[in-house]
Amino acid sequence: MNPRIAEPLLSHRVRDHVLSTAVAPVPEAPLIRSGPVEIWATTQSGVPGTTLSTVGVSDTELASTIRRRPVRVEFLAIAGEDPWRPVLTAALAQVAEDCLAAGVVVNRGSAVRCRPEVAAALGADHLYVSRAVYHHRSFSQVRAEGRRVELWWLFPLHAEEERYLAANGWERFEDLVVEARPALADPARPVIPLPAARPRRTG
């Protein structure tokens, strides 16, 4: 399925939405431009760090492997401390580029493999695709001209967490996240406490 380009400038509505909700002076330009995608950095109310937002992915409808209809999305990351901004910006750019190249969106509740150079700098091989839990509910979607754009949050997964997710599914994994309340904006956080593996029966 080839991605279909929507009417131009839908992503500008997303950019205006992201900048209008900032609680500090907004930047005059994006951090980077990567093809049709920009990445902006803002300070949002109640969010423990800098919100990094793609702008440009939503101009293209992307197929979904779990939904009947194509979707429009943008991606978020949170840099709890400034030194993490460059690598998280690169991670967002990678996911945006890969989705646009494939014409298929990553699914919420899934783990996205990082490119080697991103993984090395981030100290994590995967990113988890989540709803934007730190942001106000109204921040996580934009509606314009009868179309809806969903804003999905990506945060780094430790290897042990990715293995648990693969073995047990996203619902059980998110239950652990809710229980542990880890500092997800910090890529250097400890591993979420995971249940001990049950020994296999023999004989």
N, C-alpha and C positions, 0 to 999 in steps of 0.2 A: 504494500500500500504506500503510495507516494504521499508525503505530507502536502496539505493544501494551504497555501498562503491566504490568510484572512485579509480583510480590509486593512490598509496600513494604519499604523499609529495606535493600535490597541495597546501595545506595550507602553506608549506614552501615558495612557491612563493609569497603568500600573506604576510607572515612575512617579506620576503626580500623587498617587495614593501613598506610596512609600515616603516620599518627601514631606507630604502634608501632615503626616502623623508623627514626624520627628519632634523630639522635645528639646533639641539643641539646634544651633544654627546649621542649616543644611549645606552640604558641599556644593561647590560651583560646577563640578565635573565628576564623572564616574571615576572609580579607581582604575579600571581598565576597560578597554573595548576589545572583544574577541569575536571577529566576524560581525554578525548581526546583534550580538549580545553585549550589553554593558553590565558592570557590577558596581552598585552604589553602596556606600557605607553611611549608616545613620544611627543615631541614638534614639531608641524607642522606650516608652514608658514601661517600667517594670521588668525590663529585659536585662539580664546580668552581663552586659558587654555590648560590643558594637554589632549591630545587625548588618549583615552583608546580603544584598539582594540582587539577583539577576533581573535584568530588564531586557526583553527581546525574544525570549523563548515563546512567550504567549502569542506572538504574531503568527505562529504556525500551529495548526491542529495536529496533534500527535495521536497515533493509534495507541490503544491500551490492550494488554493481553488479558485483562480481567474485567473490562467494561465493554459494553456493546457499542458505545459511542466514543468518538475521539475526544480528547481533552485538551485544555489549554492550561499551562502551568508556568510558574516561575519558582525558583529555588532560593532558599534562605540558608544562611549559616550564622552562628553567633561566635564572635571572638571575645572570650572572657578577658583576655589581655591582648594588648596591641601586637606583641611579637607573633601571635597566631594569625594575624590578618592576612599576610601574603600567601601563606600556604592554604588557608581556607578559601581565599579568593581564587587561587589556582584550582582547588578542588571543585568549586562551583562552576568555573569555566569548563572544566573537563566534563562534568555531568551534562551541562547545557550543550556543549559541542557534540557529545556522543548521542544524546537524545535527538538532536536535530539531524545528525548524519544518518541515524537509523530510521527516523520517522516514527519512533516508538518511545513512549514515556516509561520511565522507571516506575515501579509500583510502590505505593505506600506500604510500609511493613516489610520492605525488602532491603537487602544489603547490596550496595553498589561497589564493585571493586575499583580501587583507585589505580591510576597509572603508577608505574614504579617510582618515578621521581616525586610524585605527590605523596605516595605512601611513605617513602623514606623521610621526607620532611615532616610529615604529620605523625609518624610513629604508629600508623594504623593502616591496614590494608583495605578496609571497607568503610563506607559511610552508610548510616541507617536513614531511611526515608520515613519521616514522621510528620504528623500535623504540627503546627507551630504552637507548642504548648506554653511558651513563655509570653507570647504576644496576646494582645486582646483578640477575642474571637472575631471581631469585625476586621482585624488586620489580615486575616488569613484568606480572604477572597475579595475579588474586585468584579463588579458587574458593570458592563458598558455596552450599549447598543444591543441589548438582549443576549449578550454573551457573558460567560463567567470564567474568570481566571482563578485558579487555586494556587496558593502559595504554600509550598511544602518545605519543611525544614530538614536539613541534612546534618547529622552529627557523627563524629568518628566512633567506630566500634573497635574495642579490643578483640584480639583473635579469639579469646575464650568466649566472648559474648557472641561473636559471629557464629561460632560452632554451635552454641546453645540455640541461637535463633534458627539455624538450618535444621537442627534436630527436633525442635519443639514448636516452631511456628511463632508468628509475630504476636499473637494474643498472650501467650505465656510469657514471652520476653517483655512485653510492655507491662504486664502485671508485676514483674520483678522491678522494672524501672519505677513504677508508681510506689512500690513498697520501699525501695532503697533511697529514692529521691537523690540521685547522684548529681554532681555538678557537671551537667552535660555540656556546658559552655567551655569547659576546660578539657582539651584533648589529653592532658597529662593526668587526668583524674584516675583514682583507683578503679580496678575492675569491679563491676556490679557483683555483689554476692550471688553466687549461683548454687542451686541445689546440687548436692553430691550425686554423681551418677549411680543409678541402681545396678548392683551386680547382676550379671546375666545368670539365669538358671542353667544348670548343667545336668545331664543325665535324664 
